[in-house]
Amino acid sequence: MNITKLSRYLLALSGLLVAITTTPAVSGAVISIEAPRSHSAGAPGKNFLTLATSQGATDDRPATTAPTETVLALMPNFAAAVRKRESGNALDILSDPSSLRFENATAFSDLVSAQRAFDEGDYNKAIAFAREALKTDSGEARAHFMIGSSMLALGRKKEASEALSRALRIESDYPEAMSNLAVLLYQDGEVDEAILLLVHALESNVGYISAWQNYLSMIAREMIPEKNLADLPSPPAEDIEEQFTPARWHWRQAIDAMDARDGQLAARHFLRSLSLNINDPNTHNDFAVFLQRIDRRLFALPFLRAAAHLSPDAPLVRENLENLARGLELESQQKQVQRLRDKIAKQDTAVDRLALARLLGKLEADSVEIIDQLIKAVALEPDDISYQLELIETLDRAQLQQDAIEILRPILAADPENPRWHVRMARMLMQQSDPSAADLAQAVDNARRACELTQYSRKDALSLLAELFELTGDEDKASAVRERLQEL
């Protein structure tokens, strides 16, 4: 996504919280559902949060990654901007193969059809096409995300949660899936889990507009549940003319409220200031300081990240961010481990076993315990390939390639046209911890098959094949493959 398009998209956040009102028929936060879109267009540059002014914008429509609906209508201005999005723009990114990493043309075609059905509001058809994509490529996280988002649009929350969780098991760093799952968690009263998930989504993509919308809305509801921002006083005309922008004036009021120990007033002014100018690093930093003072350290983390992103040369901000992040991560992981152990003791599920294994991995626990948790997850859900893949990756990292290979063999046998399985098999055959057990001939066959299935266009498969040819002493073939690599 280019910066111009992104600036228009972020423009929708201007005035984001200005119109928050208390609506008796609606409870919870302002929730934005993210429509299925490609999320592999690359990391943003350092100016990712820069917001175009309304005077300089030529088009205030959100870009194609905009949420398609606001399910709790507390932000009418934002919702109206979202509704302006033309359905025809929905496929701009998804239908561009160069921006995606699809190994399977059939799965790609099915997902394009699912996307079109989703944008036309035919969610059942979108689900059907996404399921067809999974028949062709069972490890495609975007298909699960499509199913989850469609289920969410249909109000089938349990199935939506299952599909979104499955997408995150396959691709843990998936901000759109995290944001939509946070919506479900918040609506079910799991406030801490929802906010933590949005913190992770914003860590993955600091300029992700829907996650910011949901995040600001949730913390506003949690911190000032009986208030709204619309009744805040407007900046005096003389202050605006002489020294302040409206956003800066609200920031100044927030600082004064902090000094006066009026926490709710400070929070309201900070939120209003950010709604008027989301790209002010000082407001992000000062709001983070305020949140830490009132023991809302987790809330502070995304604001410090944004401040560091917008002011990369500010060492104090960077140091504060690193210290806060480390402390919160350790504290959060330890609490989550205990909660998961308690849940498993009451009801053993594969989802919780997988979550526990991942947390133990982050805490650098003994690999034996991590593998044990994953083996139990596979036993609980033997037909769900995502658990087997996680176990394979963990065994591979633990230098237990032979065990990983034995688990991968039936997966490859059941899906022999999937190049990713051939690449994984070839790499593990080559890298076995016991060199005498390495089967280089079979590894060459798998790597060659992966190249054939992708018309010799997948760089990692070609690189692996060239390396294997070198190991087997076939320099001519290795040189030919490297020449092909240089052509790509």
C-alpha positions as CSV (number, residue, x, y, z in Angstrom):
1,M,0.0,0.0,0.0
2,N,1.5,3.4,-0.9
3,I,1.8,6.3,1.4
4,T,-0.8,8.5,-0.4
5,K,-3.4,5.7,-0.2
6,L,-2.5,5.1,3.4
7,S,-2.8,8.8,4.3
8,R,-6.3,8.9,2.9
9,Y,-7.1,5.8,4.9
10,L,-5.7,7.3,8.2
11,L,-7.7,10.4,7.5
12,A,-10.8,8.5,8.5
13,L,-9.3,8.5,12.0
14,S,-9.4,12.3,12.1
15,G,-12.1,13.2,14.6
16,L,-12.4,9.5,15.4
17,L,-13.6,10.0,19.0
18,V,-15.3,13.3,18.6
19,A,-18.7,11.9,18.1
20,I,-18.7,9.2,20.8
21,T,-22.0,9.2,22.6
22,T,-23.7,7.0,25.1
23,T,-26.2,4.8,23.3
24,P,-28.5,2.8,25.7
25,A,-29.1,0.0,23.1
26,V,-25.4,-0.6,22.6
27,S,-22.9,-1.9,25.1
28,G,-19.2,-2.4,24.8
29,A,-16.7,-0.6,22.6
30,V,-16.9,0.8,19.2
31,I,-16.0,-2.2,17.2
32,S,-14.6,-2.3,13.6
33,I,-14.7,-5.5,11.7
34,E,-11.8,-5.9,9.3
35,A,-12.7,-7.3,5.9
36,P,-10.6,-10.0,4.4
37,R,-7.7,-8.4,2.5
38,S,-4.1,-9.2,1.7
39,H,-1.7,-8.3,4.5
40,S,1.6,-9.1,2.8
41,A,2.3,-5.9,1.0
42,G,5.3,-5.2,3.1
43,A,6.3,-3.3,6.2
44,P,5.6,0.4,6.3
45,G,8.3,3.1,6.3
46,K,9.0,5.4,9.2
47,N,6.4,7.9,8.1
48,F,3.6,5.3,8.2
49,L,1.5,7.2,10.7
50,T,1.8,10.5,8.9
51,L,-1.8,11.9,8.5
52,A,-2.8,14.1,5.6
53,T,-4.7,17.2,6.6
54,S,-8.3,17.5,5.5
55,Q,-7.5,20.5,3.4
56,G,-4.8,18.7,1.5
57,A,-6.6,15.4,0.9
58,T,-8.2,14.8,-2.4
59,D,-10.1,11.7,-1.4
60,D,-11.1,10.7,2.1
61,R,-12.2,7.2,1.3
62,P,-10.4,4.5,3.3
63,A,-8.0,2.4,1.3
64,T,-9.0,-1.2,0.3
65,T,-8.0,-2.6,3.7
66,A,-10.7,-0.6,5.4
67,P,-13.2,-2.4,7.7
68,T,-16.5,-3.0,5.8
69,E,-18.8,-2.2,8.7
70,T,-18.9,-0.7,12.2
71,V,-21.1,-3.1,14.1
72,L,-21.5,-0.8,17.1
73,A,-22.5,2.6,15.7
74,L,-20.9,5.0,18.1
75,M,-18.7,6.6,15.5
76,P,-21.0,7.8,12.8
77,N,-18.4,9.9,11.0
78,F,-16.0,7.0,10.7
79,A,-18.7,4.6,9.7
80,A,-19.9,7.0,7.0
81,A,-16.4,7.2,5.6
82,V,-16.2,3.5,5.5
83,R,-19.5,3.1,3.7
84,K,-18.1,5.3,0.9
85,R,-15.7,2.6,-0.1
86,E,-16.7,1.3,-3.5
87,S,-17.1,-2.5,-3.7
88,G,-15.1,-2.6,-6.9
89,N,-12.0,-1.6,-5.1
90,A,-12.1,-4.6,-2.9
91,L,-10.0,-6.8,-5.1
92,D,-7.3,-4.3,-5.9
93,I,-4.7,-5.9,-3.7
94,L,-6.0,-9.5,-3.4
95,S,-6.2,-9.9,-7.2
96,D,-2.6,-8.8,-7.7
97,P,-0.5,-12.0,-7.5
98,S,2.7,-10.1,-7.2
99,S,1.7,-8.8,-3.7
100,L,0.9,-12.3,-2.4
101,R,2.7,-15.6,-1.7
102,F,0.3,-18.1,-3.2
103,E,1.9,-21.4,-4.3
104,N,-1.4,-22.8,-5.5
105,A,-3.3,-21.2,-8.4
106,T,-6.6,-22.9,-7.6
107,A,-6.5,-21.8,-4.0
108,F,-5.8,-18.3,-5.2
109,S,-8.8,-18.4,-7.6
110,D,-11.1,-19.6,-4.9
111,L,-10.0,-16.9,-2.5
112,V,-10.6,-14.2,-5.2
113,S,-14.1,-15.6,-5.7
114,A,-14.6,-15.7,-1.9
115,Q,-13.4,-12.1,-1.7
116,R,-15.9,-11.0,-4.4
117,A,-18.8,-12.8,-2.6
118,F,-17.8,-11.2,0.7
119,D,-17.8,-7.7,-0.8
120,E,-21.2,-8.4,-2.4
121,G,-22.5,-9.4,1.1
122,D,-23.0,-13.0,0.2
123,Y,-21.2,-14.4,3.2
124,N,-22.4,-18.0,2.8
125,K,-20.9,-18.1,-0.7
126,A,-17.7,-16.5,0.6
127,I,-17.5,-19.3,3.2
128,A,-18.1,-22.0,0.5
129,F,-15.3,-20.6,-1.7
130,A,-12.9,-20.3,1.2
131,R,-13.5,-23.9,2.1
132,E,-12.8,-24.9,-1.5
133,A,-9.5,-23.1,-1.2
134,L,-8.7,-25.1,2.0
135,K,-9.3,-28.3,0.1
136,T,-6.6,-27.3,-2.3
137,D,-4.2,-25.8,0.4
138,S,-5.1,-26.8,3.9
139,G,-2.5,-24.5,5.4
140,E,-3.8,-21.2,3.9
141,A,-4.4,-18.8,6.8
142,R,-6.2,-16.3,4.6
143,A,-9.0,-18.8,3.9
144,H,-9.6,-19.4,7.6
145,F,-9.6,-15.6,8.0
146,M,-12.2,-15.3,5.3
147,I,-14.4,-17.9,6.9
148,G,-14.0,-16.3,10.3
149,S,-14.9,-12.8,9.0
150,S,-17.9,-14.1,7.1
151,M,-19.1,-16.0,10.1
152,L,-18.7,-12.8,12.1
153,A,-20.8,-10.9,9.6
154,L,-23.4,-13.6,9.8
155,G,-23.5,-13.4,13.6
156,R,-22.2,-16.9,14.1
157,K,-19.7,-15.9,16.8
158,K,-18.5,-19.3,18.0
159,E,-17.7,-20.5,14.4
160,A,-16.1,-17.1,13.7
161,S,-13.9,-17.4,16.8
162,E,-12.8,-20.9,15.8
163,A,-11.9,-19.9,12.3
164,L,-10.0,-16.8,13.3
165,S,-8.1,-18.8,16.0
166,R,-7.2,-21.3,13.4
167,A,-5.9,-18.6,11.1
168,L,-3.7,-17.4,14.0
169,R,-2.4,-20.9,14.7
170,I,-1.2,-21.1,11.1
171,E,0.1,-17.5,11.0
172,S,0.5,-16.1,14.5
173,D,1.6,-12.6,13.2
174,Y,-1.7,-11.8,11.4
175,P,-3.0,-8.4,12.6
176,E,-6.4,-8.6,10.8
177,A,-7.3,-11.9,12.4
178,M,-6.1,-10.5,15.8
179,S,-8.3,-7.4,15.5
180,N,-11.4,-9.4,14.5
181,L,-10.9,-11.9,17.2
182,A,-10.4,-9.1,19.7
183,V,-13.9,-7.8,18.7
184,L,-15.4,-11.2,19.7
185,L,-13.5,-11.4,22.9
186,Y,-14.5,-7.9,24.0
187,Q,-18.2,-8.6,23.1
188,D,-18.0,-11.7,25.3
189,G,-16.6,-9.7,28.2
190,E,-13.0,-10.9,27.8
191,V,-11.7,-7.3,28.1
192,D,-8.1,-8.0,29.1
193,E,-7.6,-10.7,26.4
194,A,-9.2,-8.4,23.8
195,I,-6.9,-5.5,24.6
196,L,-3.8,-7.7,24.8
197,L,-4.7,-9.1,21.3
198,L,-5.0,-5.5,19.9
199,V,-1.7,-4.7,21.6
200,H,-0.1,-7.5,19.6
201,A,-1.9,-6.5,16.4
202,L,-0.5,-2.9,16.7
203,E,3.0,-4.4,17.4
204,S,2.7,-6.2,14.1
205,N,1.5,-3.1,12.3
206,V,1.8,0.2,14.2
207,G,-0.3,2.1,11.6
208,Y,-3.1,-0.4,11.3
209,I,-6.2,1.8,11.3
210,S,-8.9,-0.7,12.3
211,A,-6.8,-1.9,15.3
212,W,-6.3,1.7,16.4
213,Q,-10.0,2.4,16.1
214,N,-10.9,-0.6,18.2
215,Y,-8.1,0.0,20.7
216,L,-8.9,3.7,21.3
217,S,-12.6,2.8,21.6
218,M,-12.0,-0.1,24.1
219,I,-9.7,1.9,26.4
220,A,-12.1,4.9,26.3
221,R,-14.9,2.6,27.4
222,E,-12.8,1.0,30.1
223,M,-11.3,4.3,31.5
224,I,-14.2,6.7,31.1
225,P,-17.3,4.5,30.9
226,E,-19.8,7.2,32.0
227,K,-18.3,10.0,29.9
228,N,-18.1,10.9,26.2
229,L,-15.8,13.2,24.4
230,A,-18.4,15.3,22.6
231,D,-19.1,17.4,25.7
232,L,-15.5,18.5,26.2
233,P,-15.0,22.3,25.9
234,S,-13.8,23.6,22.6
235,P,-10.5,25.5,22.4
236,P,-10.9,29.2,22.8
237,A,-10.6,31.0,19.5
238,E,-7.8,33.2,20.8
239,D,-5.7,30.2,21.8
240,I,-6.1,28.6,18.4
241,E,-5.2,31.8,16.6
242,E,-2.2,32.6,18.7
243,Q,-0.4,29.4,19.6
244,F,-2.4,26.1,19.5
245,T,-4.0,23.8,17.0
246,P,-7.1,22.1,18.5
247,A,-5.2,18.9,19.0
248,R,-2.4,20.7,20.8
249,W,-4.8,22.6,22.9
250,H,-6.4,19.3,24.1
251,W,-2.9,17.9,24.8
252,R,-2.2,21.0,27.0
253,Q,-5.4,20.5,28.8
254,A,-4.5,16.8,29.4
255,I,-1.2,17.8,30.9
256,D,-2.9,20.3,33.2
257,A,-5.4,17.7,34.3
258,M,-2.6,15.3,35.0
259,D,-1.0,17.9,37.3
260,A,-4.3,18.4,39.0
261,R,-4.7,14.6,39.4
262,D,-7.9,14.5,37.5
263,G,-7.4,11.2,35.7
264,Q,-10.6,11.0,33.8
265,L,-10.4,14.5,32.4
266,A,-6.8,13.9,31.4
267,A,-7.7,10.7,29.6
268,R,-10.6,12.4,27.8
269,H,-8.4,15.2,26.6
270,F,-5.6,12.9,25.5
271,L,-8.1,10.8,23.5
272,R,-9.6,13.8,21.9
273,S,-6.1,15.1,21.0
274,L,-5.2,11.8,19.4
275,S,-8.4,11.7,17.5
276,L,-7.6,15.1,16.0
277,N,-3.9,14.3,15.3
278,I,-2.9,10.6,15.5
279,N,0.6,11.3,14.3
280,D,1.8,13.6,17.2
281,P,4.6,11.7,18.9
282,N,4.5,13.9,22.0
283,T,0.9,13.1,22.7
284,H,1.5,9.4,22.3
285,N,4.4,9.6,24.6
286,D,2.7,11.8,27.3
287,F,-0.4,9.7,27.2
288,A,1.8,6.6,27.7
289,V,3.4,8.3,30.7
290,F,0.0,9.1,32.2
291,L,-1.3,5.5,31.7
292,Q,1.8,4.1,33.5
293,R,1.2,6.5,36.4
294,I,-2.3,5.2,36.9
295,D,-1.0,1.6,36.6
296,R,-2.4,1.0,33.1
297,R,0.9,-0.2,31.8
298,L,-0.5,-2.5,29.2
299,F,-2.6,0.3,27.7
300,A,0.5,2.4,27.4
301,L,2.5,0.1,25.2
302,P,1.0,0.9,21.7
303,F,1.3,4.6,22.4
304,L,5.0,4.3,23.3
305,R,5.5,2.2,20.2
306,A,3.8,4.9,18.0
307,A,5.9,7.6,19.7
308,A,9.1,5.7,19.0
309,H,8.0,5.0,15.4
310,L,7.3,8.7,14.8
311,S,10.4,9.9,16.6
312,P,13.0,7.2,15.9
313,D,15.8,9.5,17.0
314,A,14.4,10.0,20.6
315,P,16.6,7.7,22.7
316,L,14.6,8.2,25.9
317,V,11.3,7.2,24.2
318,R,13.0,4.1,22.8
319,E,14.5,3.2,26.2
320,N,11.1,3.6,27.9
321,L,9.5,1.5,25.3
322,E,12.0,-1.3,25.6
323,N,11.8,-1.4,29.4
324,L,8.0,-1.4,29.4
325,A,7.7,-4.0,26.7
326,R,10.1,-6.4,28.5
327,G,8.4,-6.1,31.8
328,L,4.9,-6.4,30.4
329,E,5.8,-9.3,28.2
330,L,7.3,-11.4,31.0
331,E,4.5,-10.5,33.4
332,S,1.8,-11.3,30.8
333,Q,3.3,-14.5,29.7
334,Q,3.7,-15.8,33.3
335,K,0.1,-15.0,34.0
336,Q,-1.1,-16.6,30.8
337,V,0.8,-19.7,31.5
338,Q,-0.9,-20.2,34.8
339,R,-4.3,-19.4,33.4
340,L,-3.8,-21.9,30.6
341,R,-2.7,-24.6,33.1
342,D,-5.8,-23.9,35.1
343,K,-8.0,-24.1,32.0
344,I,-6.4,-27.4,30.9
345,A,-6.9,-28.9,34.3
346,K,-10.6,-28.2,34.0
347,Q,-11.1,-29.0,30.3
348,D,-8.3,-30.2,28.1
349,T,-8.3,-28.7,24.6
350,A,-5.9,-28.7,21.7
351,V,-6.2,-24.9,21.4
352,D,-5.1,-24.4,25.0
353,R,-2.3,-26.9,24.7
354,L,-0.9,-25.1,21.6
355,A,-1.2,-21.7,23.3
356,L,0.7,-23.1,26.3
357,A,3.4,-24.5,24.2
358,R,3.9,-21.2,22.4
359,L,4.1,-19.3,25.7
360,L,6.6,-21.8,27.1
361,G,8.6,-21.3,24.0
362,K,8.7,-17.5,24.5
363,L,9.7,-18.0,28.1
364,E,12.5,-20.3,26.9
365,A,11.2,-23.3,28.8
366,D,12.6,-26.8,28.5
367,S,11.9,-28.0,24.9
368,V,10.8,-31.4,26.3
369,E,7.8,-29.8,28.0
370,I,7.0,-27.7,24.9
371,I,7.0,-30.8,22.7
372,D,4.9,-32.7,25.2
373,Q,2.2,-30.0,25.1
374,L,2.2,-30.2,21.3
375,I,2.0,-34.0,21.2
376,K,-1.0,-33.8,23.4
377,A,-2.6,-31.1,21.2
378,V,-2.1,-33.4,18.1
379,A,-3.7,-36.3,20.0
380,L,-6.7,-34.2,20.9
381,E,-7.2,-32.9,17.3
382,P,-5.6,-35.5,15.0
383,D,-7.3,-34.3,11.9
384,D,-6.3,-30.6,12.3
385,I,-3.0,-30.2,10.3
386,S,-2.1,-26.9,12.0
387,Y,-1.2,-28.7,15.3
388,Q,1.0,-31.2,13.4
389,L,2.8,-28.4,11.6
390,E,3.5,-26.6,14.9
391,L,4.9,-29.9,16.3
392,I,7.1,-30.4,13.2
393,E,8.5,-26.8,13.5
394,T,9.3,-27.3,17.2
395,L,11.0,-30.7,16.6
396,D,13.0,-29.2,13.8
397,R,14.2,-26.3,16.0
398,A,15.1,-28.8,18.8
399,Q,17.3,-30.7,16.3
400,L,15.0,-33.6,16.2
401,Q,14.5,-33.7,12.5
402,Q,14.0,-37.5,12.2
403,D,10.9,-37.3,14.5
404,A,9.7,-34.2,12.5
405,I,10.2,-36.1,9.2
406,E,8.1,-39.0,10.4
407,I,5.2,-36.7,11.2
408,L,5.6,-34.8,7.9
409,R,5.6,-38.0,5.7
410,P,1.8,-38.7,5.9
411,I,1.0,-35.0,5.4
412,L,3.1,-35.0,2.2
413,A,1.5,-38.3,1.1
414,A,-2.0,-36.9,1.5
415,D,-1.1,-33.6,-0.3
416,P,1.7,-34.4,-2.7
417,E,1.0,-31.4,-4.9
418,N,1.8,-28.8,-2.2
419,P,5.3,-27.4,-2.7
420,R,5.7,-26.2,0.9
421,W,5.7,-29.8,2.2
422,H,8.4,-30.8,-0.3
423,V,10.5,-27.8,0.6
424,R,10.1,-28.6,4.3
425,M,10.9,-32.3,3.8
426,A,14.0,-31.5,1.7
427,R,15.4,-29.1,4.2
428,M,14.9,-31.4,7.2
429,L,16.4,-34.3,5.3
430,M,19.4,-32.2,4.6
431,Q,19.8,-30.7,8.1
432,Q,19.4,-33.8,10.2
433,S,21.4,-33.5,13.4
434,D,23.0,-36.9,12.7
435,P,24.9,-36.4,9.4
436,S,24.9,-40.1,8.8
437,A,21.1,-40.1,8.6
438,A,20.9,-37.4,6.0
439,D,19.2,-38.6,2.8
440,L,20.5,-36.1,0.3
441,A,19.2,-38.0,-2.7
442,Q,15.6,-37.9,-1.4
443,A,16.1,-34.3,-0.4
444,V,17.1,-33.5,-4.0
445,D,13.9,-35.2,-5.2
446,N,11.7,-33.2,-2.9
447,A,13.4,-29.9,-3.7
448,R,13.2,-30.6,-7.4
449,R,9.5,-31.5,-7.1
450,A,8.8,-28.2,-5.3
451,C,10.5,-26.4,-8.1
452,E,8.4,-28.2,-10.7
453,L,5.2,-27.5,-8.9
454,T,6.0,-23.8,-8.9
455,Q,7.4,-23.6,-12.5
456,Y,10.8,-22.9,-11.1
457,S,9.7,-19.6,-9.7
458,R,9.9,-20.1,-5.9
459,K,13.2,-18.7,-4.7
460,D,13.6,-20.7,-1.5
461,A,13.0,-23.9,-3.4
462,L,15.5,-23.0,-6.1
463,S,18.1,-21.9,-3.5
464,L,17.6,-25.2,-1.6
465,L,18.0,-27.3,-4.7
466,A,21.2,-25.5,-5.7
467,E,22.6,-26.1,-2.2
468,L,21.7,-29.8,-2.4
469,F,23.3,-30.1,-5.8
470,E,26.5,-28.6,-4.3
471,L,26.4,-31.0,-1.4
472,T,26.1,-34.0,-3.8
473,G,28.9,-32.7,-5.9
474,D,26.9,-31.8,-9.0
475,E,28.3,-28.4,-9.6
476,D,26.9,-28.1,-13.2
477,K,23.4,-28.5,-12.0
478,A,24.0,-26.2,-9.0
479,S,25.2,-23.5,-11.4
480,A,22.2,-23.9,-13.7
481,V,19.8,-23.5,-10.8
482,R,21.7,-20.4,-9.5
483,E,21.4,-18.9,-13.0
484,R,17.7,-19.4,-12.8
485,L,17.7,-17.7,-9.4
486,Q,19.4,-14.7,-10.9
487,E,16.8,-14.4,-13.6
488,L,14.0,-14.0,-11.0
